[in-house]
Amino acid sequence: MPGEVAAFSTQTETELARSPALPATSIEAINLMVHYYRGEIARMAGWRDRIDRTTNWAITVVAALLSVSLSTPSSHHGVLLFAMLLVSLLLLIEARRYRFFDLYRTRVRQIEKRYFAEFLHPRGDLAPDWAASIASSLRKPHFLISYRNAMCRRLRRNYSWMYLILLLAWVLKISSSMMTDGTGTFDVALSFNQVLKNAALGPVPGGAVLTLVACLYGLILIGVLHQDREESERVRGEAHV
């Protein structure tokens, strides 16, 4: 019996020795907080860099396909429709990346607002459980913004302008004779039947193409006007994306 107690005690001490030690002093706690803050900053910056890359790809796609479509009258207007499709794909990718960025950005903002701000200018309102939400997020990470709201937010701040430029170029392409026949004549007031003929895409009639484009931009307008109910205290202020 004493041997079993001694063996159990030895096993317990071994497990305690293997487990990570928690900070025992205020200096150790501060060092831990500093290193954790730096780690969250690095993760936030990494996902922000991925967001910027996706936006840069979208801008490059728009610029390249605009130059291809508008440079010569022989270029088909389908190039601009293909650009709209690529930009939509990049928007979906960026919305997914933005959800990760928003998670890490929220943790960083909570540390800055509740801990570092109180250290720099004490006001006596630092609650004992100020880091409870961060600890809960670390134990069970979950997104703080829905995929729909993330997509609407990126659409409202960046992608809506790209879609607008593509729409203006596409309307110019199908409604201007100089951009479609290459004869050198310019007639802005084309008949509606001629516009429908120019808007045709292979076997797809022009009316169907116009309807699809109108539906796409109707969804874009809804996304731009969508009120983000999940935009709470974590992103208030002018310095946010």
The 8 nearest C-alpha neighbors of each residue, nearest first, counted from 0:
[[1, 3, 2, 4, 5, 6, 7, 8],
 [2, 0, 4, 3, 5, 6, 7, 8],
 [1, 3, 5, 0, 4, 6, 7, 8],
 [2, 4, 6, 0, 1, 5, 7, 8],
 [5, 3, 1, 7, 6, 2, 8, 0],
 [4, 6, 8, 2, 3, 7, 9, 1],
 [7, 5, 3, 9, 8, 4, 2, 10],
 [6, 8, 10, 4, 9, 5, 3, 11],
 [9, 7, 5, 11, 6, 10, 4, 12],
 [8, 10, 6, 12, 7, 11, 5, 13],
 [9, 11, 13, 7, 8, 12, 6, 14],
 [12, 10, 8, 14, 13, 9, 7, 15],
 [11, 13, 15, 9, 14, 10, 16, 8],
 [12, 14, 16, 10, 11, 15, 9, 17],
 [15, 13, 17, 11, 16, 12, 18, 10],
 [16, 14, 12, 18, 17, 13, 11, 19],
 [15, 17, 13, 14, 18, 12, 19, 20],
 [16, 18, 14, 15, 13, 19, 12, 20],
 [17, 19, 15, 16, 14, 20, 13, 21],
 [20, 18, 21, 17, 16, 15, 22, 14],
 [19, 21, 18, 22, 16, 23, 15, 17],
 [20, 22, 23, 19, 28, 27, 18, 24],
 [23, 21, 27, 28, 24, 20, 25, 31],
 [22, 24, 21, 27, 25, 28, 20, 26],
 [25, 23, 27, 26, 22, 28, 29, 21],
 [24, 26, 28, 27, 29, 23, 22, 30],
 [27, 25, 29, 28, 24, 30, 22, 23],
 [26, 28, 30, 22, 24, 29, 25, 31],
 [27, 29, 25, 31, 22, 26, 30, 32],
 [30, 28, 32, 26, 31, 27, 25, 33],
 [31, 29, 27, 33, 32, 28, 26, 34],
 [30, 32, 28, 34, 29, 33, 35, 27],
 [33, 31, 29, 35, 30, 34, 36, 28],
 [32, 34, 36, 30, 35, 31, 29, 37],
 [35, 33, 37, 31, 36, 32, 38, 30],
 [34, 36, 38, 32, 37, 33, 31, 39],
 [37, 35, 33, 39, 38, 34, 32, 40],
 [36, 38, 40, 34, 35, 39, 41, 33],
 [37, 39, 35, 41, 36, 40, 34, 42],
 [40, 38, 42, 36, 41, 37, 43, 35],
 [39, 41, 37, 43, 38, 42, 44, 36],
 [42, 40, 44, 38, 39, 43, 45, 37],
 [43, 41, 45, 39, 44, 40, 38, 46],
 [42, 44, 40, 103, 46, 45, 41, 100],
 [43, 45, 47, 41, 42, 46, 40, 48],
 [46, 44, 42, 48, 43, 47, 41, 49],
 [45, 47, 49, 100, 48, 43, 44, 50],
 [48, 46, 44, 50, 49, 45, 43, 100],
 [47, 49, 51, 45, 46, 50, 44, 52],
 [50, 48, 46, 52, 47, 51, 53, 45],
 [51, 49, 47, 53, 48, 52, 93, 46],
 [50, 52, 54, 48, 49, 53, 55, 47],
 [51, 53, 55, 49, 50, 54, 56, 48],
 [52, 54, 56, 50, 55, 51, 93, 57],
 [53, 55, 57, 51, 56, 52, 58, 50],
 [54, 56, 52, 58, 57, 53, 51, 59],
 [57, 55, 59, 53, 54, 58, 60, 52],
 [56, 58, 60, 54, 55, 59, 86, 61],
 [59, 57, 55, 61, 60, 56, 62, 54],
 [58, 60, 56, 62, 57, 61, 63, 55],
 [61, 59, 57, 63, 58, 62, 64, 56],
 [62, 60, 58, 59, 64, 63, 65, 57],
 [61, 63, 59, 65, 60, 64, 58, 66],
 [64, 62, 60, 66, 65, 61, 59, 67],
 [63, 65, 67, 66, 61, 62, 68, 60],
 [66, 64, 68, 62, 67, 63, 61, 69],
 [65, 67, 63, 64, 69, 70, 68, 62],
 [68, 66, 64, 65, 70, 69, 63, 74],
 [67, 69, 74, 65, 66, 70, 64, 78],
 [70, 68, 66, 71, 67, 65, 72, 74],
 [69, 71, 66, 67, 68, 72, 74, 65],
 [70, 72, 73, 69, 74, 68, 178, 67],
 [73, 71, 178, 179, 181, 74, 180, 177],
 [74, 72, 71, 75, 179, 181, 180, 178],
 [75, 73, 68, 72, 71, 76, 67, 69],
 [74, 76, 77, 78, 73, 68, 72, 179],
 [75, 77, 78, 79, 172, 169, 68, 74],
 [78, 76, 80, 75, 79, 81, 200, 74],
 [77, 79, 81, 76, 80, 75, 68, 82],
 [80, 78, 82, 81, 77, 76, 169, 83],
 [81, 79, 77, 83, 82, 78, 84, 76],
 [80, 82, 84, 78, 79, 83, 77, 85],
 [83, 81, 79, 85, 80, 84, 86, 78],
 [84, 82, 80, 86, 81, 85, 87, 79],
 [83, 85, 81, 87, 82, 86, 88, 80],
 [86, 84, 88, 82, 87, 83, 89, 81],
 [85, 87, 89, 83, 88, 84, 57, 90],
 [88, 86, 90, 84, 85, 89, 83, 91],
 [87, 89, 85, 91, 90, 86, 84, 92],
 [88, 90, 92, 86, 91, 87, 93, 85],
 [91, 89, 87, 93, 88, 92, 86, 94],
 [90, 92, 94, 88, 89, 93, 87, 95],
 [93, 91, 89, 95, 90, 94, 88, 96],
 [92, 94, 96, 90, 95, 91, 50, 97],
 [95, 93, 150, 97, 149, 91, 96, 92],
 [96, 94, 93, 92, 97, 98, 91, 146],
 [97, 95, 93, 99, 98, 94, 50, 100],
 [96, 98, 100, 94, 99, 95, 101, 93],
 [97, 99, 101, 96, 100, 95, 144, 142],
 [100, 98, 102, 97, 101, 96, 103, 46],
 [99, 101, 97, 46, 103, 102, 98, 43],
 [100, 102, 104, 98, 99, 103, 97, 105],
 [103, 101, 99, 105, 100, 104, 142, 143],
 [104, 102, 106, 43, 105, 100, 101, 39],
 [103, 105, 101, 107, 106, 102, 43, 100],
 [106, 104, 108, 102, 103, 107, 233, 101],
 [107, 105, 109, 103, 108, 104, 133, 110],
 [106, 108, 104, 110, 105, 109, 111, 103],
 [107, 109, 111, 105, 110, 106, 112, 104],
 [108, 110, 106, 112, 107, 111, 113, 105],
 [111, 109, 114, 107, 108, 113, 112, 106],
 [112, 110, 115, 108, 109, 114, 113, 116],
 [113, 111, 109, 116, 110, 108, 114, 115],
 [112, 114, 110, 109, 111, 116, 117, 115],
 [115, 113, 110, 117, 116, 111, 112, 118],
 [114, 116, 111, 118, 117, 119, 112, 113],
 [117, 115, 119, 112, 118, 114, 111, 120],
 [118, 116, 121, 120, 114, 115, 119, 113],
 [117, 119, 115, 116, 120, 121, 114, 113],
 [120, 118, 116, 117, 115, 121, 114, 122],
 [119, 121, 117, 118, 116, 122, 115, 123],
 [122, 120, 117, 118, 123, 119, 116, 124],
 [123, 121, 124, 120, 117, 125, 118, 116],
 [122, 124, 121, 125, 117, 126, 120, 118],
 [125, 123, 122, 126, 117, 121, 113, 127],
 [126, 124, 123, 127, 113, 129, 117, 114],
 [125, 127, 129, 128, 124, 113, 123, 130],
 [128, 126, 129, 125, 130, 131, 124, 113],
 [129, 127, 131, 126, 130, 132, 125, 134],
 [128, 130, 126, 127, 131, 113, 125, 132],
 [129, 131, 133, 128, 132, 134, 110, 109],
 [132, 130, 134, 128, 133, 129, 135, 136],
 [131, 133, 135, 134, 130, 136, 129, 128],
 [134, 132, 136, 130, 135, 131, 137, 106],
 [133, 135, 137, 131, 136, 132, 138, 130],
 [136, 134, 132, 138, 133, 137, 139, 131],
 [137, 135, 140, 133, 139, 134, 138, 132],
 [136, 138, 134, 135, 139, 140, 133, 132],
 [139, 137, 135, 136, 134, 140, 133, 141],
 [138, 140, 136, 137, 135, 141, 134, 133],
 [141, 139, 136, 137, 138, 142, 135, 102],
 [140, 142, 139, 143, 136, 102, 137, 144],
 [143, 141, 144, 102, 98, 140, 99, 145],
 [142, 144, 102, 141, 145, 101, 98, 229],
 [145, 143, 142, 98, 229, 149, 148, 146],
 [144, 146, 148, 147, 149, 143, 142, 98],
 [147, 145, 149, 148, 150, 94, 144, 95],
 [146, 148, 150, 145, 149, 151, 94, 144],
 [149, 147, 151, 145, 150, 146, 152, 227],
 [150, 148, 146, 94, 152, 147, 151, 145],
 [149, 151, 94, 147, 153, 148, 152, 154],
 [152, 150, 154, 222, 148, 149, 153, 155],
 [151, 153, 155, 149, 154, 150, 148, 156],
 [154, 152, 156, 150, 155, 151, 157, 149],
 [155, 153, 158, 151, 159, 152, 157, 156],
 [154, 156, 223, 152, 153, 159, 151, 157],
 [155, 157, 153, 154, 152, 158, 159, 240],
 [158, 156, 154, 159, 153, 155, 160, 161],
 [157, 159, 154, 161, 160, 162, 153, 156],
 [160, 158, 162, 154, 161, 157, 155, 163],
 [161, 159, 163, 158, 162, 157, 164, 156],
 [160, 162, 158, 164, 163, 159, 165, 61],
 [161, 163, 165, 159, 160, 164, 166, 158],
 [164, 162, 160, 166, 161, 165, 159, 167],
 [163, 165, 161, 167, 166, 162, 168, 160],
 [166, 164, 168, 162, 163, 167, 169, 161],
 [165, 167, 169, 163, 168, 164, 162, 170],
 [168, 166, 170, 164, 169, 165, 171, 163],
 [167, 169, 171, 165, 166, 170, 172, 164],
 [168, 170, 172, 166, 171, 167, 165, 79],
 [171, 169, 167, 172, 173, 168, 174, 166],
 [172, 170, 168, 174, 169, 173, 175, 167],
 [171, 173, 169, 170, 178, 174, 175, 168],
 [172, 174, 197, 170, 171, 198, 194, 175],
 [175, 173, 171, 194, 172, 170, 189, 176],
 [176, 174, 187, 178, 177, 171, 172, 173],
 [175, 177, 179, 178, 185, 186, 180, 174],
 [176, 178, 185, 175, 179, 184, 183, 181],
 [179, 177, 72, 176, 175, 172, 180, 181],
 [178, 180, 72, 176, 177, 181, 73, 175],
 [181, 179, 182, 176, 177, 72, 178, 73],
 [180, 182, 72, 183, 177, 179, 178, 73],
 [183, 181, 184, 180, 177, 176, 185, 179],
 [182, 184, 181, 177, 185, 180, 176, 178],
 [185, 183, 182, 177, 186, 176, 181, 180],
 [184, 186, 177, 176, 187, 183, 175, 178],
 [185, 187, 188, 176, 175, 189, 184, 177],
 [186, 188, 175, 189, 185, 174, 176, 177],
 [187, 189, 186, 190, 174, 175, 191, 176],
 [190, 188, 187, 193, 174, 186, 191, 194],
 [189, 191, 193, 192, 194, 188, 174, 195],
 [190, 192, 194, 193, 195, 189, 196, 174],
 [191, 193, 195, 190, 194, 196, 189, 197],
 [192, 194, 196, 190, 191, 195, 197, 189],
 [195, 193, 191, 197, 196, 192, 174, 173],
 [196, 194, 205, 198, 192, 193, 197, 206],
 [195, 197, 193, 194, 198, 199, 205, 192],
 [196, 198, 194, 173, 195, 199, 193, 205],
 [199, 197, 205, 195, 196, 173, 194, 200],
 [200, 205, 198, 204, 196, 197, 203, 201],
 [199, 201, 203, 202, 198, 204, 205, 77],
 [200, 202, 203, 199, 204, 205, 77, 198],
 [201, 203, 200, 204, 199, 205, 207, 208],
 [204, 202, 200, 201, 199, 205, 207, 208],
 [205, 203, 199, 206, 207, 202, 200, 208],
 [204, 199, 206, 198, 195, 208, 207, 196],
 [205, 207, 209, 208, 204, 195, 210, 199],
 [208, 206, 210, 205, 209, 204, 211, 203],
 [207, 209, 205, 211, 210, 206, 212, 204],
 [210, 208, 206, 212, 207, 211, 213, 205],
 [209, 211, 207, 213, 208, 212, 214, 206],
 [212, 210, 214, 208, 213, 209, 215, 207],
 [211, 213, 215, 209, 214, 210, 208, 216],
 [212, 214, 210, 216, 211, 215, 217, 209],
 [215, 213, 217, 211, 212, 216, 210, 218],
 [216, 214, 212, 218, 217, 213, 211, 219],
 [215, 217, 219, 213, 218, 214, 220, 212],
 [216, 218, 214, 220, 219, 215, 213, 221],
 [219, 217, 221, 215, 216, 220, 222, 214],
 [218, 220, 216, 222, 217, 221, 223, 215],
 [221, 219, 223, 217, 222, 218, 216, 224],
 [222, 220, 218, 224, 219, 223, 225, 217],
 [223, 221, 151, 219, 225, 220, 224, 218],
 [222, 224, 155, 220, 221, 225, 219, 151],
 [225, 223, 221, 222, 220, 226, 155, 151],
 [226, 224, 222, 223, 221, 227, 151, 148],
 [227, 225, 228, 224, 223, 222, 148, 229],
 [226, 228, 229, 230, 148, 225, 152, 151],
 [227, 229, 230, 226, 231, 148, 225, 144],
 [230, 228, 227, 231, 144, 148, 143, 145],
 [231, 229, 228, 227, 234, 232, 233, 235],
 [230, 232, 233, 229, 234, 235, 228, 227],
 [231, 233, 235, 234, 230, 236, 229, 105],
 [232, 234, 231, 105, 235, 108, 230, 109],
 [235, 233, 232, 239, 231, 236, 230, 105],
 [236, 234, 232, 233, 231, 237, 239, 230],
 [235, 237, 238, 234, 239, 232, 233, 240],
 [236, 238, 239, 235, 234, 240, 233, 232],
 [239, 237, 236, 240, 235, 234, 108, 233],
 [238, 240, 237, 234, 236, 235, 104, 233],
 [239, 238, 156, 234, 153, 152, 237, 101]]
